[in-house]
């Protein structure tokens, strides 16, 4: 991947000469056409040399392996942290009969499980790439497809949580019976839609390859859903829940402002909406730039990719805190749960000491 210094010197000399000729061509006393055509030739030589540098000295597999090593390490941290918080919140909700019946906590637990599963599968997939595990293409596709499904589940559960919050605030009497009656059907329909979409895309892309190519062993795991139809449908599934979330939060904000809650007693609601909005930005902006850039070689694109991934991982890591432990009910019950766990541990140790 190294480039000879002389190549860079030749490129710099050509670039300086082209700039000089372009400057001279603007002089009205000199031959415009001659110098202008000469400068165009020099600029074309510079562009050709840059293309040759990219094609000859840029090995995309090396960059992908280095990127996978960093991403796998980050996924280990995010998976450990997110899973730890998820286990605590699910334990608190499952041990309380009142919280188990509330729709927002059911959606919250599904959302947290999606985050943990997404980070865990990302750790596995990027680890297979970093270690060059020589896995079959079919296995790589299955792991990556499952990660994409849980990633879409993160956004759709966020959309369900936002719609549920809007209905509770703006339609408190009608929404309770309706949402409570259809909560499991809504969740089941959401997951059926996500899985059915990914299975259909998996079949479409799988049929375009031969059985030998699908079962072939690849040192660097390839991704799936990389075609134009898959990207277009993926953007629809990305923008649809995002639009639902933004519309729900804007309606909640307008309702609170109209009723005067944000100006008097419910100051925390404004902070909650703002924090959730910033959290969504951490999900959306890196994803859109990822899709726009694609995979490119070079130190700049490598650094930019890792910065965007770091921002995205930061958002994923703190999702359980913002949507879970930011809740006052869970905060109060968390202290009680910790005290109970510590009391149970001390009681167990004392009983063992007496025996």
Buried (B, 14 or more C-beta within 10 A) or exposed (E): EEEEEEBEEEBEEBBEBBBEBBEBBEEEEEEEEEBBEBBBEBBEBBEEBEEEBEEEEBEEEEBBBEBBBBBBEBBBEBBBBBBEBBEBBBEBBEEBEEBEEBBBBBBBBBBBBBBBBBBBBBBBBBBBBBBBBEBBBBBBBBBBBBBBBBBBBBBBBBBBBBBBBBBBBBEEEEBEEEBEEEBEEBBEEBBEEBBEBBEEBBEBBBEEBEEEEBEEEBEBBEBBBEEEEBEEBBEEBBEBBBEBBBBBBEBBBEBBEEEEBBEEEBEEBBEBBEBBBEBBEBBBBBBBBBEEEEEBBEEEBBEBBBEBBBBBBBBBBBBBBBBBBBBEBBEEBBEEBEEEEEEEEEEEEEEEEEE
